Amino acid sequence: MKIAIIGGGPAGLYAAILLRKQRPSAEITVYERNRADDTFGFGVVFSDATLDNFEKYDSPSYRRITQEFAYWDDIAVHFRGTVHRVGGNGFCGCSRRNLLLILQQRARELGVIMQFETEIDDEARFAEADLIVLADGINSRFREKHIEHFEPEVDIRSNMFAWMGSTRPLDAFTFIFQETEWGPFIAHAYQYEAGRSTWIFETDPKTFERAGLTGLNEKQSADRMAEIFGWFLEGHQLLTNRSMWRNFPMIRSKRWVKDNMVLLGDAKATAHFSIGSGTKLAMEDAIALAEAMQRAPTVAGALQQYEQGRREEVEKTQHAADVSLVWFEHVDRFWEFDPVQFAFGVMTRSKAITYDNLTLRAPDFVAEVDKAFARQVRASGFDVDVERPLAPMFQPMRLREMELANRAVVSPMCMYSAKEGVPGDFHLVHYGSRAIGGAGLMFTEMTCVGRDARITPGCTGLWNDEQEAAWRRIVDFVHGNSAAKFALQIGHAGRKGATKLMWDGMDRPLEEGGWDVVSASPIPYFPDSQVPREMGRAAMDAVKAAFVAAAERGERCGFDMLELHCAHGYLLASFISPLTNKRTDAYGGALENRLRFPLEVFEALRAAWPAHKPMSVRISATDWAEGGITGDDAVDIARAFADAGVDLVDVSTGQTVRDAQPIYGRMFQTPFSDQVRNEARVATMCVGNITTADQVNTILAAGRADLVALGRPHLVDPSFTMKAAAWYGAEDVFCPPQYLPGKEQIFRNSIRDRQDFEDLKIKAKPKTRAELKAEATKPLAAE
């Protein structure tokens, strides 16, 4: 077998090593344009888990690599005159040059042929090769040559960065957030060998320009950074090596394989330096390719297996990197945070590290985070314990005169089980059981303001006396048997009305028994859906009056809070989104005009709803579709509602158009809540694939939302909050007297269960290499 590898970086070299080990008789040649000892950059970083992988696949190169590494456990966050150190992270740094030389030496030992200073422009040169590995880096010539096949997407990020080095020794992975007269600068720094550390400097484009960095050469740039970070460098110089300022390109390729050619490493996909995964991804690509070549009977089959099996892991890493880089791009959102909360945000920015995770590794740090959160709650008027505070999830909150005992929320979830809009016994049990379960706040499903405002025939409503009486019965039960506050969410389906029950075909039009639908513009949801009638002024006035009438009924029912549904492509959302609003009158065009009718409805509701009771609005913070609402638009939308008197923005996303392409994942909508909360300066509630109390605490402690709504977890476990309270020791959570024995038991058991769980976690966690190295270098105890 003949294998040609184009690119002598970590991906190409490691692929050559692993493939040669599999096939000792194969002819494997690596072609590299640079000299053998040329390298750009300074250090690379790996986690202990990554090194475990290297040990498994090639122990000789692993042993040589680890001999070269600098090890550390701590991450240090410097911010506004403070430093917070978080331990138990298990990172290792190594010179990029040494890494390449080690891999080259190992490849030679195995008989790999290496040709340096060799330019390869045309794969036709390798017509006899069975496999061609394209590992030619971030600026891959072959990816660009076959761009129509690989279909790369390149997202050039906004922040400017430069990669430098220093002689400054470091004992932790160090983040420095530095305020300057021009704006914030960030340093990501870590030691990779004795007397050498990597420094990546980052800033936003406006700060970059104000600081006069445009057009400076390497030395001038290094001098400027030395001025800014001189207090920390302590006289140590900054080193340069092609250290020019540039923008980071996030690269994703639709295809990784063409014929017998395959993309590896940065040639196929990049991940932002803020999670330190570029070289890791490259070498793990090589592992995945080698495994596929081992399993599959043909090269074609192996390449197919490689792409199918590897893509999910790469995309997960890229998603984490995306979330991380956005955090750094918008660090100014958090600049006024308490420093310990800021440091917690740094640690949890990519969602890989969570509140519980940090509690195990750095309990003192999390204790400080809890105290900082409790101080904020105390400052808002609650007499909470600051020295021994409860976890953020169990801190109270006030909206106008409504006080919530905790931050857990039962999300609004349509049940599609009403008869002519009347909630029945199912709803009594559904809402009653979840209120008893301990959540601080509970929302109704979207309750429709008129018969023709329903999504489906099974939707609840609040337009007649029978419905009002049924809702009053449920509200009375909730208030009589729980401490939960109960919010009424009202809405109008608009063009998504007259559709089947969810389990019969969500959003599909009714085959019979439907009704006329209206919208901002006459655009059907599906091609075969009803074409909605474009609303005129009279219809708008009638709908507004229906909303007000429903709110007045809601007040008579005794609801504690009112939410206006302006999301998910329903009527009011259809006015807000440019994808569904094509009007040319005063209610179309610019966002200000598209908001006009939803704001009219909200203002009418605010005037009718009691002044002491809060109101919220649910928005879709993005349409997940080109030309639709974006996160920046969501900030403007939230500000407009805040100016009109909203107390809370319920931040959801999407469901506006059928061809939307949402990016799902854990807590996938939380970044939009984060943006709205910290740019519009309004309280937010986040929702969307949030499944654990740990995630709730992580979101709250990092300042990404003020309330956290969970839907599906509450469907299968009405006592979700009660169980979480037992786990975190929040003994004051309300429980009706009939259920007190159960509460007492779960609280007793949880003390032991949590201790057993934590002990097991600690015992199962292997010692980091930094810990092992420290133990190995300890002086022996005197005999």
N, C-alpha and C positions, 0 to 999 in steps of 0.2 A: 504494500500500500504506500502511495505517495501522498504526503500532506504538506501543503504550502501555507505558512502562517505569515501574514503581512502585518507587521507591527511587533516590535520587541519590547513592549511595555509589560506590566505585570500580567495582563490578560493573555497576551500571546505567549509569553515565556511559560506561564503556569500550564496553559493548554498543551504546549509542547512537552513539558515534563510528564504530565499525566497520561497523555496519549502514547508517548514513547514507553512508559512503564507498562501500559496495556499491550503494546505491540512492539516488542523489542526489534523485530525485523523491519518495521516500517521506516521509510525514508522521510524524515521530518526536517524541514528547513524553515528557519525563521529569517525573514527579511526586514531589516531595520534601516531607516534612512539616516539615523544619527550614528555617531561613534559609540563604541561599546560603553565608555564611561561617561557619556553625555547624559545629563538629566536636568530637568527643569522643575523648579519647586524645591522644597526642602524636606519635610518629613511626611510620613503617612501614619495613619492611626487605625488600630484595629481594637475590637472588643475582645474580651476573653473568649466569648462564644465563637468568634471568627477564628481565633487561634486554635480552638478545639477542633474546628473543621480542618484546618491546615494539618494538624497533627495526624488526623485520621487518614488523610489522602496522600501525604508525602512526609513522613517523619524526618528524613534527612534535611530537607530544606526548612522544615519547621524548627528543628533544633538550632540550625544556624541563624534563622531569623530571630528566635527568642533570645539568643545570646547577645544580639545587637540592640534589643529593645530597652527603652526607658519605660518603667511601669508607674502607674499612679492609680489611686482609688478615688481621689476627690475631684469634684468640680467646684471651682471657686468663682463666684459671681460678685464682681466689683460694681457698685452702683451708688451714686450720690454719697460718697464718703463712707460707705459700709462695705463689708465683705462677708458673704455667706458661703460656707464650705459644706458641701454635701458629699458624704462618703459612700463607699460600697459600689462604685461604678465599674471598676475593672477595665481600665483602658491601657493601651500600650502604644508607644510611638517608636518609629524607626526611620532612619534616613532613607529617603527614596532611592538615592544612589546606591546605598548598601544593599537595599532590597533587590534592586536590579542585578547587581553584581552577584549576589547569592543565587538568584534564580538562573543567571547565565551559567555560573559554575556548575550548578546541579544539572542543567540541561546538557552541558558538555560531557559530564560524567556519564550520562545516559546515551550519548551518541547523537544528540541533536546537532544538526548543522546550523550555524548562525552566520549570516552575511550582513555585515554592517556597512553603513554609508552606501546603501543600495536603494535607489528609488524604484518603486513599482507603480506603474500607471495603468497597466492593462493586464487583466486576468488571462488573456489569450496566451500569455507566456507560460501558463501552467496548464496547458491543454491536456497533459498526461496525468495531472494530479487527480486523486480520488476525492480529496477534500481541500477546500480553500477556506482558511479562517481569516476573516477580515477584522483585525484588531488594531486598526490604524488610528484610533483615538477620536477625540471630540470633533475634529475637523476631517473626518474620514473622507478620503477622495472617492472611495468606492460606493459609500452610501450616497454621495452626491452624484456620482456618475450614473447610478441606477436609481435615481430619485423617484422616478415614476413607479418603480416596482416596490421599493422599500417604503415609500410614502412617509418620510419623516415629518414630524411636527416640531418646529423649533420655537420655543417661547422665550424670547429675550427678556430677562427680568430687569426691573427698574434700578435696583441698587448697583452702585459701583463698588468694585472690590479690587484689591491688589494683594498678591501673595509675596511675603517677605520672610526673612529669618532674623534671628538675633543670637547674640552670645549670652543673653540673660537666662540663667537657669530657672526652671519652674518645677514646683512639686505638685501641681494640679493642672487639670485642663481648665484654662482660665478664660473667662469672659470679662471684658472690661467695657463698660458703657460710659462713655466720656462726653460730658456736655462741653461745648465750645461756644464761642461767640457766633459761629456760623451755623451751629446745629449739632445734632448728636453724631458721634463716631463710635464704632464698635470694633473691638479687637477680639479675635478668636485665637488663642495661643496655647501651645503645648510643647513640652520638651521631647525631643526624639533621640538625642544622644548627649553625652556629657558636653556641656558648654555650647549646646546648640538647641534652639527652639524655633518652631514655626510660628509665624504671625500673619494672620489674614486680617486685613483692615477693610472695613465696610462702612458705607454711608449712603444716604439717599442722594439722588441727583442734584437737588437744590442745594443741599449742604456742600456737596462736592464742588459745585460751581462757586458758591459764596466763599469757600475756603481757598479759591484760587488754584485748584489742583489741575484744572484743564490745561493741557499742553505742557505740563512739567515733565522733565525726564526722570529716569529711575532715581538718581541721586537726590534730585530736588524733592521728589515725592517722599523718599525715605527721610530726608531732613525734616519735612513738614510733619510726618507722623512721629518722628522722634521728639519734636517740640510738643505735640499734643499729648503723647504718652510718656514723656520724659520722666515724670514723677514715679512711674512704675518701672521703667527701664533701668533706672538707677545708674546711669552712665554707660550702660552697655550699648553697643552700636547695633543698628539695623543693617541687615545684609540684603542684597538684591541679586536676583537671577531671573531675568526677563520679568521683572516685577512691575509690569505696566497695568494701569487701571483699566478695567473692562467690566462688561456686564455678563452675568452668568446665563448660559443658554440651557434651558430645560429641554431635553430632546427625548421624544418618544417616536418610535418607528412602528408603523402598522404591521410591517413584515420584517422578520429577521433573517429569512432564508431565501436564496435565489439559486435554483439549480443545486450545485454542490458547494455553494458559497454560503457562509454564515457570519453574521455580525456578532462581535463580542465586545464587552466592556463599554467604554464611552462612545464607541462607534454606533452602538444600537440605542443606548439610553444613558442619560445622566441623572445624577441625584445631587442636590445642593450640598456644598461643603459644610453647611452648618450641622449636618448629622454625620459628617465624616465617613461617608460610605462609598466613595468613588472607587478606590482600590479594592475594597471588600467586594463590591458588586462585580468588578472585573474578574477577580480571582475565583469567586463563586460561580460566575458564568463558565469559567474553564472547567470547574468541577462538574457542573451540570452537563456540559457538552461531553466530557469524558464518560460520565455515567451513561448517557444516552448511547454513545458509541459502543459501550460495553454490552448494553442490553439488546440493541436492535440488530437484526441480521444484515441490514444494508445501510449505507451512508444516508440515503434519502430518508429511510425510516428513522434513523438516529436524529437527523436534523429536525424532523417533524416532532419527535418526542422531546427534543431539547426545547424547541420553541413553546410547545404546549405546556410542558411541565415547569418551565422556568418563568414564564411570563407573569403568572400571578404573584410570585414572590418579588419580582422586580417592580411590578406596579405597586405593590404594597409599600415597598421601600420608597419609591418615587412619591407616593401619596404622602408618606410621613415627611419626606423632604420638602414637598410643596407646602405643607402646613407650617413647617419650621421656617422656611424662607419667607413666607408671608408675615410671620410673626416679626422677623428681623426687619423686613421692609417697612413695617408699621410700628416700630418700637416707640415712636412718639405718642401712640395711643396710651401707653402705660407709664409714661414718664413721671406722672404725678402719683403713682401708686406708692403705698408704703414699701420700703425697700425689701422687706422679707416677702411680701406678696409678689413683688416684681421678680425676685429670685425664684419663687415657686413657679411663676409663669414661664421663666426661662427653662426650668427643669421639665415642665410638663407640656411644652409648646407643641411637640410633634405627636402627642397622645401615647407614645410608647411607655412613658413613665407616669404613674398615677399617684394619687394621695395615699392609698394603702401601701403601694409599692415603696414609696418614700418613707412611710411610717416604719416599715421593717428595717430599712437601710439607714435612715437618718431620723430617728424619733425626736431628737432634740430640735432639729430644724422644723419638723412638722408641728411640734408643740408651739414654736414661735409663730408659725403661720396661723395656727388656731387662735392664738392670743391676738394677733393683728386683726383677724376677722372679727373677733369678739369686741375689740376696741371700737371698730367701725359700728357695730350693732349698738354698743353702749352709747356712742355719740349720737345715734339716731333716736335715743330716748328710752331704751330698754335697760332695765337693771339686770344685766347678765353677768355671770362670773367671768372675769377676765384672766384670773390666775389659773383656774382649772376649767377652761371653757369646753363646751360641747363642740362636736364636729360642726363644720359650717352648715351641713344639711339640716341640723337641728337648732339653728339659731333663728329667732323670730324675725318678722319683717312687718312693716306697716305700709299700707297704701291708703292714703287719706285716713279715715277713722277705722278702717278694717285692719285688724291685727291677725297675722298668721302665726301659728305656733311653730311652724317649721317651713322649710323651703321646698318640700316635695309636693308635686302637683299631679293630680290625675288628669291626663291630657283629654281634650275633647275628642271623642271617638263616636262616629255614627254607628248606631246599632241596627238601623233599618227595621225596626220591630214595632213601630207605632201603627195604630189603626186610625186613618183619617187625621193624622197628626196628634192623636191622643196617646200619651205615654201610659203604659199599663203596668201590670204586676211585675213583668220582666224588668222594667225600668226602676221600679221601687226597690227590687232586690239588687239590681246592678249598682245603682248609685248608693243605696243604703249600705251595702257590704263594703264598698270601697271607702266610704266616709268613715265607717267604723275601723277600717284598716289603718288609720292614723295619719293620712296625708293632710298637710296644712290647708290645701286648696283643691277644689274639685270643679271641673268644668262640665256643663252639659254638652251633649253632642250639638252640632249645628242645628239650632231650632229655627224653623222657617217662619217667616213673617206673614205668609199667605199660602193658600192651597196651591196656587200656581208658582209659588216660590220654592217648592220642594225639589230636592234632587230626585228622590224616588217616592213611590207610594208608601214606603215604610218610614219616611222621615217624620220626626216630631215637629210640632208646630205650636204656635202661641198666638192664634188669631181669633179664638172663640172661648166662650165661658167654660165649655167642657174641658178643653185643654188646660185652661187656667186652673181649674179645680184639681185636675190630675197632677199638675206640676206643684201646686200648693201642698198636696198630700206628701209628695216626695221631699220637698224642701222642709216641711215640718218634721218629717222623720229624721232627716239629716241633722237638723238643728237640735232635735230632742235627744239624739243618741250618739252624737259625736262632737268633736271640737272643730271639725272641718268647716271652712267657709265654702260657700257654694256660688259659683259664677255661672251666669246665663250667657251662652254664646248665641247670638242671633245672626241670621244671614238669609241670602236669597240666591238660589242656584243659578239664575241667569241662563246662559246658553247650555249649561250642563244639567238642566232640569229635564223632567219627564224621561228618566232613564230607569234601567232595571235595578233590582236589588243587587248589592255587591256580589253575592254568591251566584247570581244568575248571569252576570256579565257587567262588570263595573263600567259605568259611563256609557254603556250601549243603550241606544234609544228603545223605548217601550214599543212593542209591536202592536199593542192596543191599549186603550185607556189613558193615552197621553193627554197633554195640554199644551197650549201655546207657550213658547218661551221667548224671552226678551234678552237683549244684551246691548253693550255699547255700540256694536256694529254688527251687521248681518253676516257673521262668519260662523259656520257650523263647526262643532268640535271634531266630529268625524265627518268624512265626506258624505256618509249616509245619515248623519244626524239631522235633526230639524234645523232649518235655517232660521235663526232667531230674528225677531222683529227689532229693528233699531229703535231705541227709546226716544221719544220726543219729550217735550217739557211736561206735558200732562201726565204721561206715564211715570216720569221721574218724580213728580210731586206725589202721585199716588203711592209709589213705592216708599218714598220718604215718610209719608203718613203711616204706612203699614209698619215700618220700623219703630216709629214713635209709639204707636198703639201697642206693639209687642213689648216694648220696654216698660210701658205703664202697667201692663199686665204682669210683667216680671217683678216689678216693685211690689205689686199687691201680693204676689206669691211669696215674697220675702227673700228673694235672692240677694246676696251680699255684694255682688259685683256684676258688671255688664261688659260683655265683649262684643265688638263689631267685627264680623268676618269679612275681611278684605283680601283674602288670599285664595289660592288654589283654582283660579280661573272662574270663580263664581261671579255673580253680577258685578259687585263693586270692584273686584279684582280685574274684571274685563275692561273697566274704564281706565284702570291704572296702567296696565301693560300696553306698550305700543304694538305688541303682536296681535292684540284683540281689539284695540281701539284705533279705527281708521277715520274717525270723524274729522270734519273740517270746520265745525262750529267751535264755540267757546269751550267745549268739553273734550276737544281733541288736540293733537299736536304736541306741544311741549308738556313736560311732566306737570308743571304748575296747572295747566288746563286739564290734564287727565285726572288730576287729584280733585278737581273742583266738586264733582258730584259726591264722591265718597266723603269729602270733608263737610259738605252740606248735610249729609245724613248724620255724620258723627256729631256735628255741632247741634243739630236738632235733638239728638239723643242726649247729649250732655246737658242741654237745657231742660229736658224732661226728667232725666235721672236725678235722684237726690244728690245735692252737692257734697254731702258727707260720704257718699259711696263712690268707690273708684270705678274707672272704666279702662278697658284695654282694647287694643286693636290687633287682630291677627293679619300679618302681611306675608306675602311671598317675597323674600329678600333677593331671590334670583329666579328667572324663568328657566334657567338651564338651557337656554336656546339663544342662538345668535340674533342680535337686534332686540333682545328683550330686556327686562329689568336686570340690573346688576347690583352688586353690593353697595357701590357708591350711590346708586339711585335709592336703595333702601334707607341709607342714612338721611337723604333728603326727605323721603316719605315719612320716616319716623319723626324728623324735626317738625314737619308740617302738622302731624297729629299732636305732637307735644305742645306746639303753639296753640292748638285748639283745645287742649286740656286733657290729653290722654295721660294716664298714670303708669301704664305698662305696655310695652310692645311685645307681642307674642310672635316670635320670629320663626317662621316656617319657610319653605321654599317650594317652587315648582308647581306642577299639575295645571299649568296654564294652557299648554298646547301639547298635542299628542306626540310631536316629534322631538320633545325635550330629551336631553341626554344628561340626567343627573349623575353625579359622582358619589356613589354610596360608600358607606363605611361607618365605623364606630363614630358616633357623635358628629355625623357628617354635616349637620346644619349649624353646629355650634360656632364655627368661625364667623358666620353671618350675625349671630347674636352678639358675639364679641365686637365686631365692627360697629354695629348699630349702638350698642351700649357705650362704647368708649370713644366714639366719634360724635354721635348725636347727643351724648350725655343724658340718656333716658334709661329708666329701668327696663330690663328685658327678661323675657322667659324664653328659654331654649327648649327645643324638642327635636326628636329625630334619631332613632337607633341608639338611644341612651338606655342601658339595660341594667346597670348596677348602682348600688349606693356609692361605691367607690368612684364611679364616674361622676355622680352628682357632686360629691365633695371636691373632686378635682376641678370641675367646671366653676363651682362657686368660689373656691379658694383662690383660683387664678383670676377671678374678676371677669369671667367671660359671660356671665348671666347672673341675675338676681334670684330667679326661680328656675326650677328644672322640672319640665313636664315629661312624664313617662306614660306611654300608651300600652303597648303590648305586655310589658311586665305586669301592669295592673290587671290586664285581662286574665292572666293565668294565676295571679296572686294578689287578691284584694288586700292582704295584710303585708304587702311589700314594705311599707314604711314602718310598721310595727316591728317587723323582723330586723330591719336596719337599725331601728332605735335600740333594740336589744344588743345588737352587735357592737354598736358604738357607745353603749351605756347611757343613752338618753332616757332616763327613768321617768321624766315628766310627761312623756307622750300620753295623750288621753286614751283611756280604755273604758268602755261602758262596764258597769259593775258585773253584768252577767258574764263577761269574758275575763275578769280579773285573774282567776286561777290560771288561765292560759298565758296571760301576760307574765305573771309571776314566774311560771315555769320556764318560759323561753328566756327571760332575763337571767335566771339562775344558770340555765344550761349554756347560755351564750358566753358567760365569763369563762367557763371551762373550754367550750368549743373554740373560742377565739385564741385562748392561750395554746391549746393543742395545735391549732392551725398555724399559728405564728412559729411555734417551736418546730413543727414539721417543715415549714418553709425555710427556716434558718438552717436546720440540719441538712436539708436537701440541697441547699445552695452551696456549690463548691467554693472553696476559698479562691479569691482572685489571685492572679499571678503577683500582683503587688504585695498581697498579704503573705504569700508563700516566700517571695524574695526577702521580705522583711524578717520573716521567721528564720530563714536560712542564714541571714547575716547577723543575727543576734549573737552577742557573746555568750559562751556557755556559762551557766551558773557555777559559782565557786563551789568546789566540793567541801 
